[in-house]
């Protein structure tokens, strides 16, 4: 392994440290301040400068994340909020939306709420992201020559006379890595086919997001969500500075996967002195997450870019259902999802992203339903 610019074997490193947490590890804590109490969290560091916080009582979502001191994700004014303070109705999800690098949305609804939100979990973005994990397992162990770090837990979304779904999540990385992976397994534990929606709300923030920062993505077709997004749609991939009274813009993309079926997209800020760059990338399989939403919110404090792989839209469950786009999981069926996250810190990385994504801008259309893929 390469650590701090030096090649080391497993035995080389073990001879130099007493406890591995000197260089990498996972520490579990209980958050105590205000309405974050009594939420549990796992603090992960890999020895490269990659550090992130896993909220054990909030779907194992990623709250704060940074690389070598630079924040990767946006953090909202709410801060971390324990699930006891979650308000399900209507738009009240926003009362506990801490931003974070990853906020999971679903499973009964993504996007605009419906009237029965309190009972069915169809308020804004559903309830899975406010569900505590059970059967939590923390692993810090050598696997051959790799020192592996893993956090695993299972969330259940269920009700009497209704759905019975579990989402088992494993977050993994290793010593010397600047990347981590989310591996989700969604299982229908019930005896009826169950429609569901799933969106990974990946919220990137300053300093990756700043005036002039750009999205690098293999988008082949794009459609604005509404009139606000249509205004300035040609600038979908270029970030503005913090703007007073900014109206959020959402763009729907059809991404071109690579030869392995993967999509990698990033936001990159090249506006630093001495030619430095900083950005964040998200990589995922298009076969399992066929749709993609860009959330461009350039408001003051609410200053973030959402890169959102998903199997659904953000107009609400009823819209997908009416258009034959609602995905279903059969009794006993399992569906798997993998996403990877990491920093962009060199011009060579930027060049490689540009080459992989190509230089042809997406075709801009007015009607999203021209290109949205139907469930198989």
Buried (B, 14 or more C-beta within 10 A) or exposed (E): BEBEEEEBEBEEBEEEEEEBEEBBBBEEEEBEEEBBEEBBBBBBBBBBBBBBBBBBBBBBBBBBBBBEEBBBBBBBEBBBBBBEBBBBBBEBBEEBBBBBBBBBBBBBBBBBBBEEBBEBBBBBBBBBBBBBBEEBEBEBEBEEEBBBBBBBBBBBBEEEEBBBBBBBBBBBBBBBBBBBBBBBBBBBEBEEEBBBBBBBBBBBBBBBBBEEBBBBBBBBBBBBBEEEBBEEBEEBBEBBEBEEEBEBBBBBBBBBBEEEEBBBBBBBBBEEEEEEBBBBBBBBBBEBBBBBBBBBBBBEEBBBBBBBBBBBBBBBBBBBEEBEBBBEBEEEEEBEBBBBBBBBBEEEBBEBBEEBBEEEEBEBBEEBEEBBEEEE
